[in-house]
Amino acid sequence: MNSRLSKLLALYLRHRPEEAGLQIDTQGFVRLDEMLRAVQERYPVAQEGDIRRLVEEAQAPRFEIGERGIRALYGHSFFVELDGEPMAAPQLLYMGCLRKEVARFRAEGIKPVDRYYVHLSLSREAAAERSHQPGDPCVIEILAAQAQAAGQQFHKRGEVILTGQVSAQFVGEAHDVELPEGARRAPQEGERRERRPGDHRPPTASPSRSASAAQASEPAFGRRPRKATGRR
């Protein structure tokens, strides 16, 4: 239940609140009673305590509950205001990417893609762990202290750091990621991979087979986020 509930909360709070008729405020909060109502439309047995336990007992915080309700801490594909004071940035922050992207980042900077903000990590290890793209993964440095001195702001949300577009001058070195053999690979000819919120499964062998499997499994929790918003 926890896994399904987490995916459903991520869908509604990060990507598609309108699907459940939720009123989300400028900082991403939804009233907890409204969230429970939306959850119970899928899972009638769910209770407020289930949502609270999921949030409070999570090893890696993804959501938070406050006086204004519940919200996702990061991962939004639409605009949310970053409230609170910016963090004091360390010398370096990190982002998982593919080796083929490095030259472009150094030339053009790093822009949000499928999420509203650029998502960074405090360590190389954390960035590598959060990189779920198939291919030749690496971790790229962000010269965070220099960027902050030039006016860039960084906000800590759980274990994730959010910021806007990163200029090319603040893109640093890239480091290869050590992976167990067979852990990730580039898609092969004829394969297709659809990325969905919270979906880290490997590529499926064929679209028709994937579609039939989806019909036989539990309801899908989300659709692909709309383009023109954020990255990682």
N, C-alpha and C positions, 0 to 999 in steps of 0.2 A: 504493500500500500504506500509506503514512504516514497519509493521510487516513482510510482505513478503520480502521486500527489505533488512531488517536487517538479516533475515535468509539466504538470498542468499549471502550477503556480508560475513557472517560468514562461509558459506560453502567454498567460493572461497579463502578467506584470511586466514582462520584457517586450512583448511583441504585439499582441492582439487583444487588448482589453475590451475593444468594441464588440468582439464576438460574444462576450458574456454580459454586455450592457453595463460594464463597470465604469464608474466615474473616477478617473485618475487625476490627481492634482499635479501641479507643475513640478513637484519634486518626486513624483512617482508613487505617492501613497494612495491606497484604496482602503476604505473603511473595512474593518475586519468582518463585520456582519455581512457586508455586500460580497466580500470574497468567499465567505462560507456558503452563502446562497448559491454563488456560481459553481463552487466545488460540488455542492450537493445535487446539482443538476446532472452531474456525471456520476457521482458516488453518493447516493442518498444516506448511507450509513456514516459518512464522515461527520466529525464534530469539530468544534473550535479547538478543543484540546489536541486533536491530531495535527492541526496546523501549527499550533504553538510548540508542540514537541518537535516537529520537523525543523522549525526555525531555531529553537533554543538548543537542541542537541546536535546540530550539524557540526561536523569536524571542520569543515571549510565554509564559513558563512556566505550564504548566497542571498538571503533575505533578512529583513529586520522588522520587528513589530514595535511600534511606539504609540504615543497618544493619538496620532493622526491615522493610525491603521497599519497596514502591512505594505512593504514595497520590496522590489528587487534592488540589491545593492549595485549591480552592474549588469551589463549585457543588453541594454535597451537598444532597440532598433528605431526608436523615435526620441524626440528631444525630451529630456528631463533636466531641470535645473540642478546644478551641483551646489548644494547648500553646505554650510559649515566653512571653516577656515581652510585654505589650502595647506597641504603638508609642507614641511621643510624637506626639500628633495635631497636625496643622497647624491654622491658624485655620479653614480650610474644607476639606471634602471634597464630593464631587459624586455625583449619581446620575441616570442617564437615566430619563425617565418620559414620560407623555403629558400634554399641557396640561390635559386634563379631570380628571386625578388631583390636580392641585396643591392645589385648595381642600380636598379631603379630607385630604391630608397635613398641611396647615396646621392643620386642625381636630382631627385624630385622631392625628397622628404617622405614622410609616412602620413598617409591620409586615411581617415575612417572609410570603411567599405560597406560592410553589412551591419555595423553597429554605429551608434551616433558618436561615440568617443573612441579614441585609441586606447586599448587596454594593455597595460604594462605590468611587469612583475618586479618584485624587490630582489630576486636572485636569478641567476642563470638556471638553476635547477628547477625553480618554480615555473619559469618561462618555458622550459623544455617540456615539463609535465603538462602544461596547458596547451601545447601545440598539437593539434589533432589532424593536421593536414597530411595526406599521403604524399610521398615524394622524397626529396632530399632535405630533411629539416635541419635548421640551425637556429641559433639564438643571436640576435643583434643587440648591441649596446645602444642605449640612449644617454647622451651626455646631459643628464638631468640637471645637475647643479648649474652648468653653463646656461642651459635653456631657461631655468628659473631666474637667473641673474638678468636675462634678456626680456623677462616679462611673462614667460610661460608659467601656467599654474598646474599643479598636480593635486588631485584629491584621492585620498585613500578610502577605498570601500571594501571592507573585509580584508582579504589578502590581495586585492587587485587595485592598481593605480590607474585612475582615469585622467586623460588630458585631451586637448584638441590636437589638431594637425601638428606634427613635429617637423620642423624645417630641416633641410638636408644638412646644414652645418652642424646639427646636433646628433646626427646619426654616426655611431662609432663603429667599432670592429664587430665582425661576425665570427661566431664560434660554432663548430660542428657539434651535433648532438650524437652522443654514443647511444645506440639503440641495440637491443637484443636482435639477433638474426631473425628476420621475418616479422618483426613487430609492425613495421609500416613499409609500404612500397608504393611506387607510382601506379596509377590505374593502367591496366593493360588494355590492348585494343579490344573494343567491343564491350568494355565494362563501363558502368556509369555509377556515379556516387552523388546522391542528393544529401546536402547538409541541412539539417533541421536543428532548431534550438534544442540543445542537450543531447543531440544524436551523435555518438562517436563510433558508430559501427563501421566496419570496413566496407569497401565497395561491393555491390551485388553483381552477380555474373551477368544478368540480363534484365531489361526492364519488365518483360512479361512475367518472369519468375518472381521478381520483386513485388509486382502488383498483386499476384495471387497470394504471396506470403502475407502481404499487408492485410488482405481481406480476412485471412484466417487468424490473424493475431489480434491483440487488444486494440481499441481505438487509438488512432494517431493523436498525438498531443499537440501538434503544431504544424504550421506550414512554413515554408522557407521565408525568412524575413525579407521585407521589401528592400530593394537596393537603395543606395544613396543615403545610408546612415553611418554605421560605425564599424570598427575593426577589432577583432580579437578582444 
